[in-house]
Amino acid sequence: MAVEAGKGNLAMCEGAELGQALCGDPSDMETVLAGYELPFFTRRASFAEQTARNHRRFFGDEAPHSVVPLFTAHWSRLAPQSRQPEYRVHPEEGALLSPRLL
């Protein structure tokens, strides 16, 4: 799973933020970098935490049962009540079955 927790590749955005920070006061690089790094590492720590949680959800001991509520919640926001899929886990193989529309 991506470190960005599904947020996409943030390298371009972070590079632009660093460039803006460096343009602000190029004479004091230590202060500029410290001001850039704190939000950078804070944001990355949050994404790493989300990624670890998702990894446990999809590949942990409770998988695939732990994924069913995630997909059910997702569909409940997108589909009308009468067309929500029902996710089920195969009783013998433990695999998540394709949704069956109600």
C-alpha positions, 0 to 999 in steps of 0.5 A: 500500500502506498505511504500516501494512504491513497492520497496520490503522489504528493511529491510535486505538491511538496516540491512546490511548497519547498520551492515557495518556502526557499523563495521566501528567505533564501538567506536563512535556509535553516529556518526556512527548512524547519518551517517547511519540515514540520508540516511535511512530517506531520502530514506524512505521519498521518498518511503513514498511520492511515496506511498502516490501518488500511494494511491491517484492515485488508491483510490482517487476521480479520480480513476480509471480514474487516473490509465489509464495513468499509465497502458498505459505508462507501456504497451507502454514501453513493447508492440509493438505499434500494440499490446498495450492494450487499458484500459477503464473505465466502464461508469456506474460502474467506474471500470477499465476494462481489457485491450483489445488488439488493 
